[in-house]
Amino acid sequence: MMRFSNLVSSKITLVVLSITHLIVSLLGLDLLTQDWVVQWDAIVQMVGGLDLYEISYTTFNGEQFNAPNHLPVFFYLIVFLVKIFGTYPQVARVFLWICTLGLTYLVVKASNVERDTEIKIANLFLAFPVLIGINIIGVFDQMVMLLMMGGIYLGLKNWKLALIGGVIFGLGVMTKIIVILALPILLLVMLLRGKFNHILSFMMGFILVAGSIFYYFYDLYGSKFIDQAFFWQTRRSIETNTVWFYLNIEMGSMDWFWLQFSVMAIASLIFILPLRSTTDETLYISVSTYIMVFLLVSRVIYSHYVIWVLAPAIPALYVLYKDGKLKLILIWLFALLMVSVGSGISVLNRDILEANMQLQSLGALILNISLYVVFVINIIFTLHLSRKKRVETL
């Protein structure tokens, strides 16, 4: 036990884990996963001068995919970098690795703990298999979470830093729309704390950046941008690993959108109750739980979505650990891992192996049971922390 404690608190372990993430990220280039192949192919075509929405489809395992189905900020950023450093896929992978380290730094600083504990949290976060998996497959969710966590962290500081936080948060929203889910929680906490200057400053930065990026792309691409960046998500079919597929739910795409919107709107009102404590850890765990609510009514769940729930919860875990919730934390982390495993089984079976409905059903069963376990524990964590009073720092 002592050896494990020494290993977790070691700076050498931190260096080794950081280098490991870089190595697996670069080795992931040889795996040729769908996410990476489609993204990189789009970036190469953009560097070659093709219009973002004129990029030809990429064929992967006999299916055609088009990368700019997300907001295009990430693609433009990587195009900018490869024009400087050369059209090498390693450029994008190193950038995503830097984002991983940046996200690790932010979740540690947001935890507000002493130096020795910071190293332990960083090591445990970097060692979590899903974070390693994200670097292997080459998705950019670590960049998205970096921007979201950075926006929240600075937004809670003084009103001047809240402006910068709003700028970063706005960039995050225009990188992947999932970030917007943290906004009502953050604004509610600022309101309950009476930090009206923070709200004004944060929203000025947010609207300036998000609005400017939106206007730029809309002016450049018109309805193509709106359709691909936003409405494409409403047209996605129900993924075969979700509970909705097995319940045979039949709803139009916009009907599903309004269902999600209604559920999230009601949930945001419910969160007024736990957020009355206004502690930072309650805010962070509430963001994690709020995103969990969204995943429960989502038609698509992939393994890398786990980072959306994990990253904002990290700053709250140390307080929960001190409150004697270690066993529950371990069950929660294991369930999160099983969500990723269940999704991985389903996607691997669908995209790479010959379709096997028994294997597909097994993956879906593991995913959905684990998803609800995570949700229930998230609720327990949120209710527990909501009873703690915020200590003002002078």
Buried (B, 14 or more C-beta within 10 A) or exposed (E): EEEEEEBBBBEEBBEBBBEBBBEBBBEBBEEEBBBBBBBBBBBBBBBEEEEBBEBEEBEBEEEEBBBBBBBBBBBBBBBEBBEEEEEEBBBBBBBBBBBBBBBBBBBBBBBBBEEEBBBBBBBBBBBBBBBBBBBBBBBBBBBBBBBBBBBBBBBBEEBEBBBBBBBBBBBBBBBBBBBBBBBBBBBBBBBBBEBEEBBBBBBBBBEBBBEEBBEEBBEEBEEBBBBBBEEBBBEEEBBBBBBBBBEEEEEEBEEBBEEBEEBBEEBBEEBEEBBBBBBBBBBBBBBBBBBBBBBBBBBBBBBBBBBBBBBBBBBBBBBBBEEEBEEBBEBBBEBBBBBBBBBBBBBBBBBEEEEEEEBBBBBBBBBBBBBBBBBEBBBBBBBBBBEBEBEEEE
